[in-house]
């Protein structure tokens, strides 16, 4: 049994701690704030396999299959529902791009298909079909409750012996050669240290700070926090916008009905680099901008009251794909998810736990594609499609 430290108490860190405990490892999990306080509890809840490259499609097909079994495995209700994703095309060129995406997704076993606006209207009763020519529809995509999911993982992890510590910041790493030998952390008003056999950096937007503690260049894995905001309306009758609905040409705007209370979550690619890692202040400009798109997608939203607005981070890499893999002999990273960490978590956590514990994984994760050293080599991947 090895002593493994996981740094970062978002969905990736918590789920990986759980998976490591399943493999019999001795795990200590550190979160500087409260669990889920970074990107996880600020996400739009979406889960999809509709990506535009083979690596992400394969990974998310496997992740969706894990999501389908997760409630039973964690013995908790997590609000997972396969309500679909509906992407909408506004031009003939976009329709052709959708067709190519559908062919690629079908090749990997993802059942996306092109639909007309009559069918789209059946799926989303309040949809404004006039601006759109076709839709890319996958009914196996869906959504889940990020709060319930994270706490279900955390509860099971603790039951299996994980020492999960919140409000416990990591403040240093001790390194000998290419190995991390100890983790220093704040506690009881001072500093403590614990010997470790391996470390996972799952700090997402804060990951460069952890890399620097290991003596690596902070920009070895360049991750920049972008403020991503969401607006939520009062509850609507169920079934109005069950899938995530997005016309990508409209600044990646999207709407999705909250699976818990029926409010409509509205998002868009109206993003700016965050001023700091504490920059969570929502802006009025975003509120005005996102609602312009929302009421064009679904006109009845014009009459819905806005009840909440919040901000979080898309922790972006230059190619919008995460960095997943090994940095030093016993230092690993899974960070820079660019808005996709929640949906990818079941697959990535299983893969990382197996890599750390066994040196290999059966999960269909393309390690070369997500290689954290690709940025240093200048080998950027196709930009991952960033929605929900």
N, C-alpha and C positions, 0 to 999 in steps of 0.2 A: 504494500500500500504506500502510495506517494502522498506527500503534502502538497496540495495544489492551491494556489491563490488565484481567485478570479476578481479582477478589479473592474467595477462597474455594475450597479444594481438595476440596470434596465432589463428589458425582456431577454436580450442576448446573454447577458451575464447570469441572470437568475436561471434561465432555462439550461445553460451549459453547466452550471453548478449542479442542477438536478441530474442531468445526464451523466456527469462524472460520478455522482454518488451512486447512480444505478450500476456503474461499472466497478463499484467497490472502493473508489478513491476517497481520501480524507481531504475535504474541501473547506476552505475559508473564503467567504465572499464579502467584499468590501464595497460599501456605497457611502460617498461623502455626504449625501443629503438623505432623503427618504427614498425607499425603493420605488422605481418608476418615475422619479422626479425629472429626469432628463427628457428624452424624446418620447418615451413609451406612452406616458399618460397624456400626451399632447397630440397624439396621432389621429388620423381620420378613420381608423378601424378597418380599412380595406385589406383584402387578401386576394391575390390574382396570379394566374399563370400567363396572362396576356402580356408577355414581353416581346421584344423584337430581335432577340438573339438567342442562339441555342443554349448557351450556358445558363442564362437566367430562366429560360423556359423549363429546362430539365430540372433545375434546382427547385423551382416553384411548383412544378407538377408533383414532385416528391413531397414538398412541404404541404401542399393542399391535402395529399393523402394522409400525412401525419395529423393535420388539423381535423380531418374527418374522424380520427380515432382518439383525439386528445381528451375529450370530456371523460370518456370511459377510463383512459389511462390515469388521468389525474384525479379521478373520482370527484369532479367538481363541474358545475354548470358554468360555462365560459361564454355563452351567448353566440357560439359559432353557428352561422346560418349561410347556406349556399344560395345567395340571392342574386348572384351574377354581377358582371361588369358589362356595361354597354358603352362602347366608344362610337361616336357619331362623326360622319364625314360630311364636310361642307363643299367639296369640289370633286370633280371627276378624278383629278390626280390623287386626291386622298383616298377615294374609293379603290383605286388601283393599288395604292400602298396597303390598304386594309386587306385586299385580296392576297397580296404577297405575305402579309403577316399571318393571315389565317392558314395559308398553305404551310408555312413554317411551323406554326403551332400544332397543326394537325399531324405533321410529320413526327412530332414528339408525343403524340397521343393526347393532346389538349383539344377538347371538342368545340373550339370556337367556330362560328359560322357567320356568314354575311346575311343580314336580314333587311327587309324593307321597312319603311316607316309605319305601315299598317301594323306589322307585328311589334315594332318598337312601342307604338302607342298602347298596345295591349299589355305590354310589360310595364310601362310607365304611364299611367293614365293621365297625368298632368303635363306630359311632355309636349312641347311646341315642336311639331314635326316639320313645319314649313321651311326652316333654313337648312334642313339636312337631306342628304341623298341616300344614305345607307348607314347601317350600323354593324359593328363587330360585336358579337354577343357570345359570351361563354357563361352558361348557367351554373357551372361548377365553381366559379369564383365566388367570393362572398365577403363576410365581415365577422368580427368577433369583438367582444368587450375587452379592451386592453387591461382594465383594472382587474376584472375577474380572472383573466388569463394569467397575468403576472402573479397574483396572489395564490392562484391554484398551484403554479409551479413552485412558488416560494414555500407554501405549506408542505408540499410533498418533499421538497429538498430538505427542509428542517426535520421532517419525520425520519428521513434517511440519514440524518446526522450532520448535515451541512451547518457550519458555524456562520450564520448570516448576520452581518453587522452593518446596520445603517448608522448615519451620522458618524462615520468612522473614515476619515480621509486617509488615503495612502499619501505619504509625504516623502518617500524615498525608496530606492531599490539598491541593494548591495550586489555588486557584480564582481566575479572573478573570471577573467578570460571572457569566454562567450557564454557564461552561465550566470543566471541570477541565483544568488544564494540565500537572500533574505529580503523580506518586505518590512519597511518601517511605516508605522501608521500612528495617527493620533488617537489618544484614548486616555480617559481618567485624568484629563488636564495636562498630560505630558505625551511623551513618545514611547511607543513600544516597538519591538522587533520580533519577527517570527521567521525561523528557517523554513525554506521551501524547496521543493524539487522541481516545480514548474510554475509559471505564471501566465495567465491569460489577460491581455489588455482588451477589455470589452467596454472601454469608457467612451466610445463613439466620438462626440465632439471634443471631449477632453483627452482623447487618445494621444495626441502629440505631446501633451504634458507628461504622460506616463512613459512614452518612448524616450523623452529627454532624461527622465530619472534613471533610465537604463543606459545612459551614455550614448544614445543614438541621436542623430540630427532630428529635431522636431519636424522638419519638412521631408524626412525620408518617406513617410506616408503623409502626403499633404491633405489635410482635412480642414475644411473651412466651414464654420457654422453660418448657415443662412437662416434668417428669421422666416419661418413658415407659419402663417396665421390661418385660423379657421373661425367661422361665424356659425352660430346655431340658432335656428328659429324655435318658436313654440311648437309643441307637438301637433302633428297632423294625423288624420286618420291613417291607419296602417295600410300598406300596399300602394302608396302614392309614388314613392321613389325608392323601392326596395333595393335595386342594384345601385352601384356607383355609376353615374352617368357623366360622360365627359366628351365634349367636342375638343380634341387636342388643339385645333387651330385657333380656338378662342382662349389663348393664353393658358392652356392646360386647365381651364376652369372645370370644376366638377361639383356635383351635389350627390348626397347619399342620405337615406333616412336612418337615423339612429335606431339600432335594433332594440334598445331598451325602452325609450320613451316616445319615439316617433318624431322627434324634432329633426329638421333637415340641416345637415352639416354642409356648409358651403366653403369650398376652397378654390384657389387659383394660383398660378405661377407668378404672383405679384410679390417677388422676393427681393430682399436686399441682404448683403453681408451684415451679420450681426455686429453691433458696436463692441460687444464683449460677450463672454460666456455667461453673463448675468442679464443679458438684454432680452427680457421676456415681455416688454411692454407692447400691447397691441396698438395699432394705429388707426386713426379715422380714415386715412386715405385708403387703406386696405378694405375697410368696411364698405366704403362707397364703391370701390372698384369691383369687389367680388359680388356684391349684390346686383350690379349692372349685368353681370354674366348670368347670375342665378335666375333672375326674372326673365331673361331671354330664353333660357333652357326650359323653365317651367313657369309660365306667366302667373299662375295662382299664388306663387310665392310673394308677389307684390303686396298681398294682403296679410301676410304672416308677420307676426311680431318677432323681432330679434331679441333673444333672451340672454345670449352669451357670446363673447368673443375672447379668444385666447391665442397665445403665440408659443411656438416651440422652435426646435432647430431641425432643419435638414442638414445633417453633417455630411457635406459633399466632398467627394474626391474629384479630381479633374475629369474623370470619365464617368462619374456618377455610379460606379460600381464599387462595392465594398472591398476593403483589404482583408483577406482571410488567409491565414497561414502562419508560418514560422518566421520569426525575426532573428532570434539567437538560438543556441542549442536547446534552451528550455523556456524561451519567451515567445509567446504566440500572440496573435492579434486577430480580432474580429470586430471591425469598426469601420466608420465611414459609409454607413448604409444609405445615405442620401434619400431617406424617407421610406426605405423598404425593410427596415429591421424587424418590425412587428410581424409582417407577413412571412419573412424568411426564417424567423426564429426557430421553429421546430426542427427544420432541416439543418440549419447552420449549427445549432447547439449540439445535435447528435453527431454531426461530422467533426466538430471541434473536440468534443469529449473523446471520441474514438481516436482521433489523431494524437491528442495529448497522452491518452492512456495506453494505446496500442501501437501508435506509430503509423496507422493506416485507418481508412474508413470505407465502409460499404455504401455510404451515401453518394448519390450521383452529383457530387460537387466538383467542378472543374478547377482544381487547385492552381493550374497554370493561369487560367483566366483571372482569378482573384488574387494572384501572387502579390504580396505587399511590396516587393522589390521592383515591380513593373514600372513604377513612376521614375525611379532612379535610372532605369534603362531607357526611359522615354518610350515605352511600349503601351500607349494608351489603348484601351478597348473601345469598341462601339459604345457610345453613350447609352446607359440604361434608361429606359423610358420611365419618367418620374411622374407617377400619378397615384394619389391615395395611399 
